[in-house]
Amino acid sequence: MTELEAFFREHGITEVESTLPDMTGNARGKFYPTYKFLAERSGRIPETILVQSVTGDWADNHYDLVDASDRDMILKPDPNTVRLVPWAEEPTAQIINDCYNTAGEPHPLASRNILRHILSLYEKEGLKPIIAPEVEFYLIQPDTDPDYELKPAAGRSGKRETSRRSYSIDAVNEFNGIIDTVYSYCEAQSLDVDTLIHESGAAQMEINFIHGDPLDLADQVFVFKRTLREAAMKHGIYATFMAKPMKDEPGSAMHIHQSLVNAETGANVFNDNGQPSEMFYHYLGGLQHYTPNAISFFAPNVNSYRRFSPEMAAPINMKWGFDNRTAGLRIPYSVPEATRIENRFPGADCNPYLAIAATLACGYLGIKEKLRPTEPTEGKEPPSEYQEVEIARTLEEGLRLLEDCDPLREIMGEHFVRAFVGVKRSEFETFNRVISSWEREHLLLNV
């Protein structure tokens, strides 16, 4: 009996959700009766789903990226990703697939394969990246009319928050029912969630994951997003990972803590006898040098760039510092053996596979090119609302910066980057056709 068969039998599984992450990080796939899934052991699905935008449209360069015949790709389930679906009415399992083309090669447009490729580069160097994501989100009042502004959800008291309540225990307890459901669902799926806090926004929370293998953590964030939405809807509210869902509230991030260990010994190579190592500085230099070009992987949607505004909670500069949250790249205080870098640029709306791959790619390029960072910032700069924004302010600008960066295009894959840019440029052009209420209010009779 295989591991999968044993899992299905143990839990009485009658249905299987066979999934894969698309370019946006959302789940695509098929539902199978368990006997059918076990009989086939692999599946097929059109490869064109990998070049669809968040609106369901195709990339403008669609047929330059995939075969015009709309052929299938091969799905091979990864048994390490099998989990229960705790919100399903019938005993259901979910599993994540790896994507291959018909020649049996890893599909170059699949997000999971991009991250695998970056990890393989480190493996050749005898290194293993360790990451820990921190995912922020909002709980909001259900609203099916996009013409109305979103409002934070009301807690058990029936009142909505109107003030900043960072780290408030009572503010979290307002949503105790949904939090209990979330932790119950996470436990059922073996998601390595750690602490949960109330963030600075109204009904904004953050959940932290225990550090570990990048691919496994990307899978967990992928699953967690579905989990949270389902838990919220069970309690009659919505959960959103939009980077900036409400104009007067801070944005939501997915900060990525990262370090490197020796693959044989497990020793943290960022630590050199209690001090940051040369490899630490080269890696940090790569992040500082290449993040502006990689920003569209960290901020992949038109809404993402609204988060990059001059305010305390937003990373807007390419500075770095020790335990300094005014910098885009922060070195948290820790014992030397836990020396790590926190990349504060990714938004909660990112595709976790691509954001993790991109941050590791930037660090890898820094190591190979022996780049050096600037001197650390000491936090003596003016308040963030008076600082200059040093990164792209629109998705279109971010895509241009990516296209202009040969090393990043090469390491992420030329074909993949063309597909990513094609999908995201299609989204930008769709958005750009929308005339906003601000334009009608201020320009209609005044220009």
N, C-alpha and C positions, 0 to 999 in steps of 0.2 A: 504493500500500500504506500503510495507516495505521500509526501508531507501535505500536499494540498488535499488529497482524498481524506487523510486523517483529520484535517481541520474541518472539512465540510461535514464529515460524519459526526465528529464530536459536537458540532453546533447545530446539527440537523438542517444544514443549508439547503434551501430549495431554489434559490435564485442567486445569480452572480452578476455584479456590475463590473464589466471589463472596461477599464478607463485608460485614458492617456491625457496629459496636459497639452493644450493647444498653445499657440503663440502668446495668447493673453494670460495663460496660466489657468484657464478654466477646464473643467473635466469634459471630455468627449468620450464616446465609446458606445457599447452595446450592452443590452441586458440578455442574459442567457439562462435557461433552465440549467440546473447544476449538471444533469446528465449530459446535456449537449456540450457544455463547456469542457467537461472532462473528456468527452469523446474527441473534440477537435484539438484541444491543447494549444491552439493558436487561432488567430482570427485575421480577418481582412477588413480594411476600412479605406475609403478614398483618401489619397495623400493630399488632396486639395484642402482638407480641413486644416492643414498646417499653415495655409496662407490665407485664412479668413480673418477678417478684422473683428473687433469687439461688437460691431454692428451687424456682423454676418455677411458683409460685402467682401469682395475679393481684392487682393492687392492689385494695383494698377498694372504691374508687370507679371501678373498671374501666370501666363503661359510661357514666360521666360524662366519660370522657377520650377514648374511641374509639367509633366507630359500633357499635351492637349487632349489626349484620349481619356483623361480623368481616371487613370489606372489606380488600382489598389496598392496599398503597402501591407506588409506582414506585421502582425502584432504578436509578440511573444511575452506572455505574462511573467512577471518577476515574482516568484513564490515568496520572497522576503517581504513583499508589500501586502500580502493578504491580510485583511482585517474584516471585522464585523461591520455591518451598517446598523448601528443601534437605534436609529429612528425609523427603520423600515417596519412595516406591519407584519411581513413574513420573514422568517429567518433568511437573511441575505448577507452575502459576503461581497467585498469590493477588492479589486486587485488592479495594480498599475502595470501597464505594458511598456515594453521597449519596442521601438518602431524600426523596421528594416525595409529596404527596398526589395524588389523581386529577385535581385541578384544575391540576396542574403547579407548585404552590407548595412551597417547602421545608417538609418536615414539622416541625411545632413540637415534637415529642417526641424528635427524633433528636439524639443527643449532638453529632455533628459539626456540625449546623446551629446548635446553641447557641453553640459556639465561633466559628463563622463570623460569627454575629450580633455578638458582642462585638468581634471584630476589625474589623468594618465600622464600628463606632462610633469606633474609633481612626483608621481610614482617613479618615473625615470630618473629623477634627481635624488631618490631615496627619501623623499619627504611626504608627509601626510598632513593636509590641512584639517584643522579642527574649527568648527564654527558654532555659534549659538545665536539664533535669531530672536529678536524681541518684536512682537507684532502688536501694533495699536489698531483700535477699531472704535467705531461709535455704535451705540444702540439708539435707534431713532424711531419716531412715530411712523407707523405705516402710512404711506402716501403714494397712491397710484397715479397721481396727476403731476407730471414733470413741470408744469407751469407754476407750481407752488413751491416755495422754499421749504427745505427740510427742517424738522424740529426734533430736538432731543426727546427720547422716550421718557415717559413718566414712570417713576419707580412705584414701590408698593404703597407709598404715602399718597400717591396721586398727584404729586407736585413735580414739575420739571425743574432742573437745576438752573440757577441764574447767576452763579458765582463760581470762581475758580476753586476746585476742591481737590487739588493734587494730593495723592496718597491718603485720602480720607477713607477711613474704615466704614463710617456711617454711610457715605455715598455709595460704596460698593454694596453694602447691605441693602440698599434700596432695590437692588437687582439680585438679591440673594437666590431667588427661585431659578432664574436663568443661569446664574453662575454654578449652582449645584448641578443643573442639567448638563452644562458644558463639561464640568469635571467628570461627571458620570459617563458621558459619551466618550471623552478622551481616554478614560481608564479602560473602557470596553474596547477601544481601538489601539491600546498600548502606545498612545502619544505621550512623549516625554515632556509634558508641560510642567513648569515649575511654579513660580510665583505669579500672582495676578495683582495688579495695582489699579487704582483710579488715576487716570492721567489728568492733565490740566483742562481739557475741554469738558463741556457739559455732556454727561453720560458717555465719556470717552474712557476706555480701559486699555490696559496693556497686559499681554500675557507673555511670559518668557519661557523659552525652551531650554532644556538641559543641553550642554555642549556635546558635540559628537561629530559623526561622519557627515560631510556636506550633502551627499546624495540622499542619505536617510533623512536628514533634517529638511531638505527641500521637499521630499515626499510628505513629511509630517505637516509642513505648512500648507501644502496643497490640500491635504485631507482636512486640516483644521479649518480652513476657510469654509468648506462645505459644512463641517460640523457646527460651527458657530451660527451660520445662517439657519440651519435646521433647528438648532436649540432655541434661537430667538423667535422663529416663527411659531414654534410650539407654545410660546408664551405671548403670542399676539403682537410681537414687535419685529422690526427689521434690525439686522446687523449689517453694517457697511464697512468696506475696506477702501472706499474712495479716499484719495489723498487729501482732499479738501472739500468735505461735503457741505459745510456751512460757512458762510462768509465771515462771521464774527468769532469763529472758533478756530483753534490751532489745527494744523493738519495732522494726518496719521502716518507714521513711519514704520518701516521694518528695519530697524538697526541690526547690523550684522557684526557680531564680535568674531574675530578671526585670529588664529595663531597657526604656527607650523610646528610639527614634531618630527623627530627622526623616526623613520618608518621602522627601524630595527629596535632602537632603545626606548622610544616613546618620549625622549627628552625634548623639552620645548627649545627649539633652536633660536627663538627670539631672546632667550636669556643667556648671558655670558657672565657667569660668576656674579650674579646679582645685578648686572647692568644690562641695558638693551644691547643686543649683539649687532655686528655689522649687517647680518642678514635682515634683522629687524629694520634697520635704517634703509636698506635697499628696497625692501618690500614696501615700507611706508613711502619712500620716494616714488615708487611705481604708482601707488594709489594717488599720491598728490599730483603726479604728472599726467596720468591717463584718465582720472575720473572725469574731467571736463568732457573728454571725448566719449566716455562710456555712459554719460548721464542719461541717455535715452533708455538704457537697460534698467536704471534705477528709478526713472521717472517716465514710464512708457505710455502715458495717456495724456490727452490734452489738459485734463483737470490736474494732472500731477504738478504742473508748474505753478499753480496757484499756491501750493504749499511753500514754495521758495520765496517768501516775502520777509522783509525785515522785522522779525519778531524773535523772542527768546527761544521758542521751540523749534525754529527752522534752521537747518544748515545752509548758509548762503555764501560761505567763503571756503577757500582751499587751504586754510591754515590747519595746523595740528597742535595739540597741547596735551600735557599730562593732567588728567582728571579735569578737563576744561570743556564744558558744554557749549561754549561760544564758538568752538572750532568745528569744522565739518568732519575732521578726523580726530577722535578722542582716544587717549591712552588711559583706560580706567586704572585706578589704584588697585594694586594686587600684590600678592607675594611674587617674587621673581619667577617662580616656576609657572605662574599663570599669566605671564606677560602676554598681552593681546592688544589688538587694535580694534576700535569700534568705528565702523563706517556708518555715518549717520545720514547719508544721502538717500538710500533706497526708501521709497514710499511703500505703504501697506498695500498699494494697488499693483505692485510689481509682480511679474512672474518669478516665483522664488528660485526656480532652476536657473533662469537667465541672470538674475541679480547676483546670485551666489557665484555663478560662473564668471561674470564680468568682474566682480571684486577680486576674485582669485587670479583672474587673467591680468589685471592691472598690477597686482603684487608680483606675479611671476615675471612680467616684463621688467619690473624694477630690479628684481634679483639678477636676471640675465644681463641687463644693461648697466648694472651697478649704479643705479641712480641714487641720488642723495636728496633728502627733504630739506626744506628751509629750516631755520632755527624755530624752536617751538614758541608758540604764542604764550604770553604770561597772563592773559586775561585782563590786560590794562587798556585794551582798546575801548573806544566809545561804546555805549549800549548798542545792541544789535539793530535797533530801529534806525540808527544813524549810520550803519555800515553799508558799504556798497555791495550789491549782489554780484558775485564773481562768476556765477555759473549761468548756463542757458536759462532763458525765461520762457521759452516756448518749445513744444515738441519739434516743430520744424527746424528750429535752430539746433537742437540737440542732435537731430538726424544728420544735419550738415556736418557737424563736428565729428560724428562717427564716420561718415563717408570720407572725411579728410585725413583719417588716421590709419595709415598703412599697417603699422604693427598690430593694432587692435583688430582690424578687419582680418588680418591673416590668422591671428591666434583664435578668434571666434569662428572663422571659416568664411571665406569670401561669398560662397553661395548662400550661406545662412544670413549673413549681414545684408545681402541684396534682398532677401525675402523679408527680413525684419523691417528694413527701411521701407520696402514696398507696402507692407501691411500698415505700418504706422503712418506713412505719408498719406495713404488712402483715408485713414481715420482723421488725420488733420484736415484734409481737404473737405471731407464731409462736414466736420465741425465748422470749418471756415465759411460754409454757405449759410450758417444759421445767424440771423440778425438778432442781437440780444435786446432785452428791455432797456438796458443802459443806453444803447445807441439810439433807440427810438425816443427815449426821454430827453437826452441831452443834445442830440444832433438834428432831430426832425425839423425844428423851426429855428435853430441857432447857428446853422452853418450855411 
